[in-house]
Amino acid sequence: MTSRSLLWRVLRVGLLVGALALAMAHAAGYLPLRFVTQLDLGLADARLRALMPRTLDARIVIVDVDEKSLAEVGRWPWGREQMAALTDELFARQKAAVVGFDMLFAEPDTGSGLPVLERLAGEVPELAARLPAWRTELDHDLRFANALAGREAVLGFYLTSDRGGRQTGTLPAPVFDAALLQGRPIVFTHWDGYAANIDVLARAAPIAGFFNFAPDADGLVRSLPLLAEVGDRHHEALALAMFRRFTGAPRVMPGFPEQHWLPRDYNALAGVVLEQGGQRQSIPVDAQVRVRVPFRGAGGPLGGSFEYVSASDVLKGRVAPAHLAGKLVLIGSTAPGVYDQRSTPVSAVFPGVEVHANLLSGLLDARIPVQPDWAGGYEILLLLVLVAALTWGLPRLRAARAAQSIAFLLLALVAANLWAYSAHGLVLPLASALLLVLLIYVGTTVWAYIVEGRSRRSLARLFGTYVPPELVEEMARDPARYDMRAENRELTVMFCDMRNFTQVSERLPPEDVRGLVNRFFSSMTTAIRAHRGTLDKYIGDAIMAFWGAPLPDADHALHAVQAALAMAQRLNALNEDLRERGLPQIGVGVGLNTGLVCVGDMGSDMRRSYTVMGDAVNLASRIEALTRHYGVDVLAGEATAQATQNAGAAGFRWVEVDRVRVKGKQRSVTLFTPVIEAALQPLTFDEEMRLWDLVLTPYRLQHWDEAQARLTTLQTRFDRSPLLGLYQQFDSRIQHHRRAPPPADWDGAHTFDSK
């Protein structure tokens, strides 16, 4: 064996050992790899969606404070007399087993005027004499408390962690004595403060649970704290409180792991134990005493997982008597403005109250998925077995058979993982094993290619004696020499188009047309570069540019918006020259969008350029084409507007233009236009924007009469607004929708069928 061959073999073994060590460090928790963790979460989400039962759980009903309820009863929050009436109806007439409130009553109800009467009673003796008789009727908090007292009601409260640890209201008693933890430093989800219910309600319904969520790093709610820590007191989640109330209030105990192989300093609970009458039920939890939510299916009133009943129907007695008999009832809301929505693996918009319902359903069925405490050891052992099998077997297989074997192995790993979850509720890691298998396969394939390619490179060197040197250099060209390799990066992309160019160019000689285009491009490009932009290309009379590459720019969206506004202002100098020559003026349309794109040195062997490609680029082009439609110079996507607000942008204000669905896109996007603050009268503009918001809301709810009336008021009061073209566009659109109403499930987005 030559020294070079030995060196290559040592390198190969070193790379393999390095990859295995990195994977095992991740599995052991010493060096977590974020991309592997995110992939595991994605795989777990896909597994959850694939295995959800998607059936109705008739034991749990959600009483929904929906739009219908707000329209019939009044805006939220309702008076406590309404909540008392709702509670009485649920227990007395509907015979509900347990009622849980996914809402907070942290302040006294002053809507009856009782506090005012009490204050006046000190000054008017006649009033003081009659006040005791009135108090019974006007004290709505006491009325609600009387409706709760002695019934299977569970209130909700909220835990907070602000700097001051603010604490309001009355918390329920802790679920167990902290001494039961035996001094072990269990890592509970910890909060410093809380917002609980007022004392009169807390005393009437002493059992309560917190309704906090614990989103993962990507913002998705996959699990909930079953128990949480406030100071040295431990409180239960709303779903657990309802479950205990329903099952006879079993005692809560910490469940410690019993495996002898765990280290002595292993400080985590194996589960939360419920004890009653010699019976024990253990609810599996993770290292932070959280439980995974066993989602049943799609959320919402039409999701099919739980029955939704309108709160107004319950209040007004339109629900058949005893329809909810023996059922667990959760009171929550899906109404706009009150909607407690969450992002979950099931849906990006999921009712918060239904998250608690899903957990409650899992508790009733003893169906709580769990990542066992031995998951890390299992992952390490699996990685070792896979590496040993692949390093021994792959070199002995031909290319086609090796590919088939790898495909079969990947399918077997996925199938085993699905079986463990569906049969035993075990959430086991999968991403590291899949990635390591693929890495070894690709590495082995590439290694074989390198070894086999030595002879081809030798032939190339040999043929260099017979062919021109430039052809040899072309063959041996190494793409890695480029400094601007393609990569995925979040950037802000701009498309800028000259308006009215055809009309102007028809009245100018060719030389003047060239001069006009050059002046336009020079002026616009100066603005782009002045705000750290990268010029991509000129496309006819249009310009394409982007921000955030090749040099990183944390404020790329802000700089792009500032450049767009500067470009619109620079156009004045060009138009002044055209006016002096008696020619029509030109306009500009600028479209901005922020998103993940592929940026780098791209092209053919003969011509390359540093450019951007991707979905966000196409959307920026579509947005630019809509500027003429809405009569504004600059349009930006929602991501751009959000990015500039986060950057603390100064000098302009955002105006919401419309929600649209452009050609080739299924998802709608909200468009905004920036307005320079220096040209505004703040109070007048604020009033204009308030009226504009009052137009958009009924428009998207298909309340055409209300939208038309408010739009007419807006156009009358602000008939010189720069946004008048936008208002006129909506005026025409409302007239169209009156003649041809959109479908009932219309989301308020206007669809454009052309580019």
C-alpha positions in Angstrom: 0.0 0.0 0.0 1.5 3.3 -1.0 1.7 6.3 1.3 -0.9 8.2 -0.8 -3.4 5.3 -0.5 -2.8 5.1 3.2 -3.4 8.8 3.5 -6.7 8.5 1.6 -7.8 5.6 3.8 -7.0 7.5 7.0 -8.9 10.5 5.7 -11.9 8.3 5.0 -11.9 6.7 8.4 -11.4 10.1 10.0 -14.4 11.6 8.3 -16.6 8.6 9.2 -15.5 8.8 12.9 -16.1 12.5 12.9 -19.6 12.2 11.5 -20.4 9.5 14.1 -19.0 11.5 17.0 -21.0 14.5 16.0 -24.2 12.5 15.7 -23.6 10.8 19.1 -22.8 14.2 20.7 -26.2 15.4 19.5 -28.0 12.3 20.7 -26.4 12.6 24.1 -27.3 16.3 24.4 -23.7 17.6 24.6 -23.8 19.3 21.2 -27.4 19.7 20.0 -27.5 20.3 16.2 -30.3 22.7 15.5 -31.1 21.5 12.0 -31.3 17.9 13.2 -33.7 19.0 16.0 -35.8 20.9 13.6 -35.9 17.9 11.2 -37.0 15.6 14.1 -39.8 18.1 15.0 -40.9 18.1 11.3 -40.9 14.3 11.2 -42.9 14.1 14.4 -45.4 16.6 13.0 -45.8 14.5 9.9 -46.2 11.4 12.0 -48.9 13.1 14.1 -50.8 14.3 11.1 -50.7 10.8 9.5 -51.9 9.0 12.6 -54.5 11.4 14.0 -57.8 9.5 14.6 -59.9 12.4 12.9 -63.0 11.3 14.8 -65.5 13.1 17.0 -65.0 12.9 20.8 -68.5 13.3 22.0 -67.5 13.5 25.7 -66.1 17.0 25.3 -68.1 20.1 24.0 -66.8 23.6 23.3 -69.2 26.4 24.1 -68.0 29.0 21.6 -68.2 32.8 22.1 -68.4 33.2 18.3 -69.4 36.1 16.0 -73.0 35.1 16.3 -72.8 35.3 20.1 -71.2 38.7 20.0 -73.8 39.9 17.6 -76.7 38.7 19.7 -75.4 39.2 23.3 -73.0 42.1 22.8 -69.3 42.8 22.5 -66.7 41.0 24.7 -66.2 41.0 27.6 -69.7 40.2 28.7 -71.1 41.2 32.0 -70.9 38.8 34.8 -74.7 38.5 34.9 -74.4 37.0 31.4 -71.7 34.6 32.6 -73.9 33.7 35.6 -76.8 33.0 33.3 -74.6 30.9 31.0 -73.3 28.9 34.0 -76.8 28.3 35.4 -78.0 27.1 32.0 -75.0 24.7 31.5 -75.4 23.1 35.0 -79.2 23.4 35.7 -80.8 22.8 32.3 -78.0 21.1 30.3 -76.7 18.9 33.2 -73.0 19.4 32.2 -70.6 17.2 34.2 -67.8 19.7 34.4 -67.5 23.3 33.0 -64.0 24.8 32.4 -63.4 28.5 31.5 -60.7 29.2 29.0 -60.9 32.8 30.0 -59.9 35.1 32.9 -62.0 37.2 35.3 -59.3 39.4 36.8 -61.2 42.6 37.4 -64.5 43.3 39.1 -67.5 43.9 37.0 -68.4 47.6 37.2 -70.9 47.6 34.4 -74.0 47.6 36.7 -73.1 51.0 38.2 -72.9 49.5 41.7 -69.6 51.2 42.6 -71.0 54.6 41.6 -74.1 54.0 43.8 -71.9 53.0 46.7 -69.9 56.1 46.4 -73.0 58.3 46.3 -74.6 56.5 49.2 -72.1 58.2 51.5 -73.5 61.5 50.5 -77.3 60.7 50.1 -78.8 59.0 53.2 -82.0 58.0 51.2 -79.8 56.2 48.7 -77.9 54.5 51.5 -81.1 53.0 52.9 -82.1 51.5 49.6 -78.6 50.3 48.6 -78.7 46.9 50.4 -81.8 45.9 48.4 -80.2 46.9 45.2 -76.8 45.3 45.9 -78.2 41.8 45.5 -79.4 42.6 42.0 -76.5 44.8 40.9 -73.5 42.9 42.3 -72.9 40.9 39.1 -69.7 39.4 40.5 -71.6 38.0 43.5 -74.3 36.7 41.1 -71.7 34.9 39.0 -70.0 33.5 42.2 -73.3 32.1 43.4 -73.8 30.4 40.0 -70.3 28.8 40.4 -70.6 27.8 44.0 -71.1 24.1 44.8 -70.8 23.1 41.1 -68.2 21.3 39.1 -66.7 24.5 37.7 -63.1 25.0 36.9 -61.8 28.6 36.4 -58.8 29.5 34.3 -55.9 31.7 35.1 -52.7 32.9 33.4 -49.1 32.8 34.5 -46.6 35.5 33.5 -42.9 36.1 33.7 -42.5 39.9 33.4 -39.7 41.8 35.1 -41.8 42.8 38.1 -43.4 39.4 38.6 -46.7 41.1 38.8 -49.4 39.1 40.7 -53.1 39.9 40.6 -56.1 38.0 41.7 -56.3 34.8 43.9 -54.6 31.6 42.9 -56.0 28.2 43.8 -54.3 26.1 46.3 -51.2 24.2 45.1 -51.9 20.7 43.9 -49.3 19.1 46.2 -46.9 19.9 49.0 -43.4 20.9 47.6 -41.9 18.6 50.3 -43.1 15.6 48.2 -40.3 16.4 45.7 -37.8 15.2 48.3 -35.5 18.1 47.6 -34.9 17.1 44.0 -34.4 20.1 41.7 -37.1 19.1 39.2 -37.1 21.5 36.2 -40.7 22.7 36.1 -41.8 25.4 33.7 -41.4 28.4 35.9 -43.3 31.7 36.0 -42.8 34.7 38.4 -46.2 36.2 38.3 -49.8 35.5 37.5 -53.1 37.0 36.6 -55.8 35.1 38.4 -59.5 35.6 39.1 -61.0 38.0 41.6 -61.3 36.7 45.1 -65.1 36.3 45.2 -65.0 34.0 42.2 -61.9 32.1 43.3 -63.6 31.3 46.6 -66.8 30.2 44.8 -64.8 27.9 42.4 -61.6 26.9 44.3 -60.4 24.5 41.6 -58.7 26.3 38.7 -56.1 25.6 36.1 -53.7 27.7 34.1 -54.2 28.0 30.3 -50.7 28.9 29.3 -49.1 27.5 26.2 -45.4 26.6 25.8 -44.5 27.0 22.1 -41.4 25.4 20.7 -38.6 27.5 19.2 -40.4 27.5 15.8 -43.5 28.9 17.4 -45.6 25.7 17.2 -47.5 24.4 20.2 -46.8 20.7 20.5 -46.9 20.3 24.2 -48.3 22.0 27.3 -47.0 22.2 30.9 -49.0 19.7 33.0 -47.7 21.3 36.2 -46.1 24.7 36.5 -44.1 26.4 39.3 -44.9 29.8 40.7 -42.4 30.5 43.5 -42.4 27.3 45.4 -46.0 26.5 44.6 -47.1 24.0 42.0 -50.3 24.5 40.0 -52.1 22.3 37.4 -53.1 23.0 33.8 -56.7 23.7 33.0 -57.2 20.3 31.2 -55.7 18.4 34.2 -57.9 20.3 36.7 -61.0 19.4 34.6 -59.9 15.8 34.4 -59.4 15.5 38.1 -62.8 17.2 38.8 -64.4 14.7 36.5 -62.8 11.7 38.0 -63.4 12.5 41.6 -60.5 14.8 42.4 -57.7 12.2 42.8 -54.6 13.3 44.7 -51.6 14.6 42.7 -48.2 13.1 43.4 -44.8 13.4 41.7 -43.8 10.2 40.0 -40.0 9.5 40.1 -38.3 7.2 37.7 -37.4 3.7 39.0 -34.9 2.5 36.4 -31.8 1.4 38.2 -29.5 2.3 35.3 -30.3 6.0 35.4 -27.6 8.2 37.0 -28.2 9.3 40.6 -28.3 13.0 39.7 -31.1 12.4 37.2 -33.6 15.0 38.3 -36.7 14.6 36.2 -40.1 13.1 36.8 -41.2 10.0 35.0 -44.8 11.1 35.3 -47.5 12.9 37.3 -49.3 10.3 39.4 -53.0 10.5 40.3 -54.0 8.5 43.4 -57.5 7.7 44.5 -58.8 4.8 46.5 -55.8 2.6 46.0 -55.8 3.2 42.3 -52.9 5.0 40.6 -52.7 6.5 37.1 -49.4 7.9 35.8 -49.4 10.6 33.2 -46.1 10.5 31.3 -44.3 13.9 31.2 -41.0 15.1 29.7 -38.0 16.6 31.6 -39.9 19.9 32.1 -43.1 18.2 33.3 -44.8 18.9 29.9 -47.1 16.6 28.0 -47.4 16.3 24.2 -50.9 17.2 23.0 -52.5 14.2 21.2 -54.3 16.2 18.5 -57.3 14.4 17.2 -57.7 16.3 13.9 -58.3 19.6 12.2 -59.3 22.4 14.5 -62.3 24.8 14.6 -66.1 24.3 14.5 -65.8 22.5 11.2 -62.8 20.4 12.2 -64.9 17.4 13.3 -62.9 16.7 16.5 -65.3 18.2 19.0 -68.8 19.6 19.0 -69.0 23.4 19.0 -72.1 25.0 20.4 -72.7 28.8 20.1 -72.7 30.5 23.5 -75.7 32.6 22.5 -77.7 29.4 21.6 -77.0 28.2 25.1 -77.9 31.5 26.7 -81.2 31.8 24.8 -82.2 28.3 25.5 -82.0 27.2 21.9 -80.1 24.0 22.8 -82.3 21.1 23.7 -82.4 20.3 27.5 -79.8 17.9 28.7 -78.0 17.9 25.4 -74.7 18.4 27.3 -75.6 16.0 30.1 -72.6 14.2 31.5 -70.2 16.0 29.2 -67.1 18.1 29.9 -67.7 21.6 28.6 -65.0 24.1 27.7 -66.0 27.7 27.3 -63.8 29.6 24.9 -63.9 31.9 21.8 -63.2 31.8 18.1 -64.6 35.3 17.4 -62.4 37.9 15.7 -60.8 40.2 18.2 -61.3 37.6 21.0 -59.9 34.6 19.1 -57.2 32.8 21.0 -55.4 31.3 18.0 -52.3 29.2 18.1 -50.0 27.6 15.5 -49.8 23.9 15.9 -48.5 21.0 13.8 -52.1 20.4 12.7 -52.8 23.9 11.5 -51.2 27.3 11.4 -54.4 28.8 12.9 -55.8 26.6 15.6 -58.3 27.6 18.4 -56.5 27.7 21.7 -59.5 26.3 23.6 -59.4 23.2 21.4 -55.7 22.6 22.3 -57.0 22.1 25.9 -59.8 20.0 24.6 -57.3 17.7 22.8 -55.2 17.3 26.0 -58.3 16.6 28.0 -59.4 14.0 25.5 -56.0 12.3 25.7 -56.2 12.3 29.5 -59.6 10.6 29.4 -58.2 7.9 27.1 -54.8 7.6 28.8 -53.4 8.4 25.4 -50.5 10.8 26.0 -47.5 10.4 23.7 -44.1 10.6 25.5 -40.4 10.7 24.7 -39.1 8.1 27.2 -36.1 8.9 29.4 -34.1 6.2 27.6 -34.6 7.8 24.2 -31.1 9.2 24.2 -29.5 5.8 24.9 -31.7 4.3 22.2 -30.6 6.9 19.7 -26.9 6.3 20.4 -27.2 2.5 20.2 -29.1 2.8 16.9 -26.4 5.0 15.4 -23.7 2.6 16.4 -25.5 -0.4 14.9 -26.2 1.5 11.6 -22.6 2.7 11.2 -21.3 -0.8 11.8 -23.7 -2.4 9.4 -23.2 0.2 6.6 -19.5 0.4 6.7 -19.2 -3.3 6.5 -22.0 -3.9 3.9 -22.0 -1.0 1.5 -18.5 -1.5 0.0 -19.5 -5.0 -0.9 -22.6 -4.0 -2.9 -22.8 -2.8 -6.5 -24.2 0.7 -7.0 -27.8 -0.4 -7.9 -28.1 -2.9 -5.1 -26.6 -0.4 -2.6 -29.2 2.2 -3.5 -32.0 -0.4 -3.1 -30.6 -1.5 0.3 -30.4 2.1 1.5 -34.0 2.8 0.4 -35.2 -0.3 2.2 -33.3 0.6 5.4 -34.8 4.1 5.4 -38.3 2.7 5.0 -37.6 0.2 7.8 -36.5 2.9 10.2 -39.6 5.0 9.4 -41.9 2.0 9.8 -40.4 1.1 13.2 -40.7 4.6 14.4 -44.4 4.8 13.3 -45.1 1.4 15.0 -43.6 2.5 18.3 -45.7 5.7 18.2 -49.0 4.1 17.2 -48.7 1.0 19.3 -47.1 2.3 22.5 -47.2 6.1 22.3 -43.4 6.4 22.2 -41.9 9.5 20.6 -38.5 8.3 19.5 -35.8 10.3 17.6 -35.5 9.5 13.9 -33.7 12.4 12.1 -30.2 11.6 13.2 -30.4 8.0 12.0 -31.9 9.0 8.6 -29.2 11.7 8.1 -26.4 9.4 9.1 -27.5 6.7 6.8 -27.8 9.1 3.9 -24.4 10.7 4.8 -22.6 7.4 4.8 -24.3 6.3 1.5 -23.4 9.6 -0.2 -19.9 9.6 1.3 -19.3 6.0 0.1 -20.6 6.9 -3.4 -18.5 10.0 -3.7 -15.5 8.1 -2.4 -15.9 5.5 -5.1 -16.3 8.2 -7.7 -13.1 9.9 -6.5 -11.1 6.6 -6.6 -12.5 5.6 -10.0 -12.0 9.1 -11.3 -8.2 9.0 -10.9 -7.8 7.1 -14.1 -9.9 9.6 -16.0 -7.9 12.5 -14.6 -4.7 10.7 -15.7 -6.2 10.4 -19.2 -7.0 14.1 -19.2 -3.4 14.9 -18.3 -2.3 12.5 -21.1 -4.6 14.1 -23.7 -3.2 17.5 -22.8 -0.3 16.6 -24.9 -2.6 16.3 -28.0 -5.3 19.0 -27.6 -5.0 22.8 -27.2 -4.2 23.9 -23.6 -7.4 26.0 -23.3 -9.5 22.8 -23.7 -7.6 21.1 -21.0 -8.2 24.1 -18.7 -11.9 23.9 -19.6 -12.0 20.2 -18.6 -10.2 20.8 -15.4 -12.1 23.9 -14.4 -12.9 23.9 -10.7 -16.2 25.7 -9.8 -15.1 26.0 -6.2 -12.8 28.9 -7.2 -15.8 31.2 -7.3 -16.2 33.4 -4.2 -20.0 33.9 -4.6 -21.4 30.4 -4.4 -25.1 30.0 -4.4 -26.8 29.9 -1.0 -30.3 30.3 0.5 -30.7 33.5 2.3 -33.5 35.9 3.4 -33.3 39.0 1.2 -35.5 41.8 0.1 -36.1 41.9 -3.7 -37.2 44.9 -5.7 -38.7 45.2 -9.2 -39.1 48.8 -10.6 -40.9 49.6 -13.8 -41.1 52.9 -15.8 -44.8 53.8 -16.4 -46.0 55.6 -19.5 -42.8 54.9 -21.3 -44.4 53.8 -24.5 -46.4 57.0 -24.8 -43.4 59.2 -24.2 -41.1 57.2 -26.5 -43.5 57.5 -29.4 -43.0 61.3 -29.4 -39.2 61.3 -29.1 -36.5 60.5 -31.6 -34.5 57.3 -30.9 -31.5 59.3 -29.5 -33.7 61.1 -27.0 -35.4 57.9 -26.0 -32.0 56.4 -25.2 -31.1 59.5 -23.2 -34.3 59.3 -21.2 -33.8 55.6 -20.4 -30.2 56.3 -19.4 -31.2 59.1 -17.1 -34.0 57.0 -15.6 -31.7 54.0 -15.0 -28.9 56.3 -13.6 -31.2 58.1 -11.2 -32.9 55.0 -9.9 -29.6 53.0 -9.7 -28.1 55.9 -7.7 -30.9 55.6 -5.2 -30.5 51.8 -5.0 -26.8 52.0 -4.3 -27.2 54.9 -1.9 -29.3 52.6 0.3 -26.9 49.5 0.2 -28.8 47.8 -2.6 -27.3 45.4 -5.2 -28.3 46.0 -8.8 -29.2 42.7 -10.4 -30.1 43.6 -14.0 -32.0 45.9 -16.4 -35.0 44.2 -18.0 -36.3 46.5 -20.9 -37.4 49.6 -19.1 -37.4 47.9 -15.7 -34.9 47.4 -12.9 -34.3 44.4 -10.6 -32.3 44.8 -7.4 -32.0 43.1 -4.0 -30.8 43.8 -0.5 -28.9 41.6 2.0 -26.3 40.1 -0.4 -23.4 39.6 -1.1 -22.8 41.6 2.1 -25.2 40.7 5.0 -27.5 43.5 6.0 -29.7 43.0 9.0 -31.9 45.9 7.9 -32.2 44.9 4.3 -36.0 45.4 4.2 -35.7 48.9 5.7 -33.0 50.0 3.3 -35.1 48.6 0.4 -38.2 50.7 1.4 -36.1 53.8 1.9 -34.6 53.3 -1.6 -38.1 52.9 -3.1 -39.3 56.1 -1.6 -36.1 57.9 -2.7 -36.7 56.6 -6.3 -40.2 57.9 -6.3 -38.9 61.4 -5.2 -36.1 61.4 -7.8 -38.6 61.0 -10.5 -39.7 64.6 -10.0 -36.5 65.9 -11.7 -37.1 63.8 -14.8 -40.7 64.8 -15.0 -39.9 68.5 -14.7 -37.7 68.2 -17.8 -40.5 66.4 -19.7 -43.0 69.1 -18.7 -40.7 71.8 -20.1 -40.6 69.9 -23.4 -44.4 69.5 -23.5 -44.2 65.7 -23.2 -46.2 63.4 -21.0 -44.8 62.6 -17.6 -43.5 59.2 -16.7 -44.3 57.3 -13.5 -42.7 54.5 -11.5 -44.0 51.3 -10.0 -41.9 49.6 -7.3 -42.7 46.2 -5.9 -40.9 44.9 -2.8 -40.9 41.5 -1.2 -38.9 39.8 1.6 -38.3 36.1 1.8 -35.9 33.2 1.4 -34.2 33.1 -2.0 -31.3 31.4 -3.7 -28.5 33.9 -4.3 -25.2 33.4 -6.0 -23.2 33.2 -9.1 -25.4 31.5 -11.7 -25.5 31.0 -15.4 -23.8 29.0 -18.1 -20.2 28.3 -18.8 -20.2 31.2 -21.3 -22.0 33.8 -19.1 -22.6 34.0 -15.4 -24.1 36.6 -13.2 -24.7 37.2 -9.5 -28.4 37.0 -9.2 -31.4 35.8 -7.1 -33.9 33.1 -7.8 -36.9 31.7 -5.9 -40.5 32.0 -5.0 -40.0 35.3 -3.2 -38.5 36.8 -6.3 -41.5 35.9 -8.4 -43.8 37.3 -5.9 -41.9 40.7 -5.9 -42.4 40.8 -9.7 -46.2 40.1 -9.3 -46.4 42.8 -6.6 -44.8 45.4 -8.8 -47.3 44.7 -11.5 -50.1 45.6 -9.1 -48.9 49.1 -8.4 -50.7 50.5 -11.4 -53.9 48.6 -10.4 -54.0 50.3 -7.0 -52.7 53.7 -8.1 -49.6 53.8 -5.8 -45.9 54.1 -6.6 -44.7 51.5 -4.1 -46.2 48.2 -3.0 -44.6 45.8 -0.5 -45.5 42.3 0.8 -46.4 41.7 4.4 -43.0 40.2 5.3 -41.3 43.5 4.2 -43.6 45.6 6.3 -43.1 43.4 9.3 -39.4 43.4 8.9 -39.2 47.2 8.8 -41.4 47.6 11.8 -39.2 45.2 13.8 -36.2 47.3 12.7 -37.7 50.4 14.1 -38.0 52.2 10.8 -38.4 55.9 10.9 -39.5 58.4 8.3 -42.6 56.6 6.8 -45.8 54.9 7.8 -47.4 51.7 6.4 -50.9 51.6 4.9 -52.6 48.3 4.4 -53.7 48.2 0.7 -55.3 44.8 0.2 -55.2 41.1 0.6 -54.5 39.4 -2.7 -53.9 36.1 -4.4 -51.6 36.5 -7.3 -51.3 34.3 -10.4 -49.6 31.0 -9.6 -50.1 31.3 -5.8 -52.6 29.5 -3.6 -51.9 31.4 -0.5 -53.0 35.0 -0.1 -50.6 37.9 0.7 -51.3 41.2 2.3 -50.0 44.3 0.5 -48.8 47.6 2.0 -47.7 50.9 0.7 -45.3 53.3 2.6 -46.2 56.9 3.1 -43.6 59.5 3.9 -44.3 61.0 7.3 -42.8 64.4 6.5 -45.7 64.9 3.9 -48.4 64.0 6.5 -50.5 65.8 9.0 -50.4 63.2 11.7 -53.8 63.7 13.3 -55.6 63.9 9.9 -53.7 60.9 8.6 -54.5 58.9 11.7 -58.2 59.6 11.2 -58.0 58.6 7.6 -56.3 55.3 8.5 -59.0 54.7 11.2 -61.7 55.1 8.6 -59.8 53.0 6.1 -59.6 50.1 8.7 -63.4 50.5 9.2 -63.8 49.9 5.4 -61.5 46.8 5.2 -63.2 44.9 8.1 -66.8 44.8 6.8 -65.5 44.4 3.2 -63.7 41.2 4.1 -66.8 40.1 6.1 -68.9 40.7 2.9 -70.9 43.4 4.6 -71.2 45.5 1.4 -73.6 48.1 2.7 -71.5 48.9 5.7 -68.3 48.9 3.7 -69.8 51.2 1.0 -71.1 53.7 3.6 -67.8 54.0 5.3 -65.9 54.2 2.0 -68.2 57.0 0.9 -67.5 58.9 4.1 -63.7 58.3 3.6 -63.7 59.6 0.0 -65.8 62.6 0.9 -63.6 63.7 3.8 -60.3 62.9 2.1 -61.0 63.8 -1.5 -57.4 65.0 -2.0 -55.7 62.0 -0.4 -52.8 60.4 -2.3 -54.6 57.1 -1.7 -57.8 58.2 -3.5 -57.1 55.8 -6.4 -57.0 53.0 -3.9 -60.4 54.0 -2.5 -61.9 54.3 -5.9 -60.6 50.8 -6.7 -62.4 49.4 -3.7 -65.6 51.4 -4.6 -65.7 49.6 -8.0 -64.9 46.3 -6.4 -67.8 46.6 -3.9 -70.2 47.3 -6.8 -68.9 44.2 -8.5 -69.3 42.0 -5.5 -72.9 43.3 -5.1 -73.7 41.9 -8.6 -71.6 38.8 -8.3 -71.0 37.9 -4.6 -67.9 35.9 -3.7 -68.3 32.4 -2.2 -69.3 32.0 1.4 -65.8 30.8 2.4 -64.2 33.8 0.8 -61.2 35.0 2.8 -61.3 38.6 1.7 -58.4 38.1 -0.8 -58.8 39.5 -4.4 -57.5 37.0 -7.0 -55.5 38.2 -10.0 -55.5 35.8 -12.9 -52.9 37.7 -14.9 -49.2 38.5 -14.2 
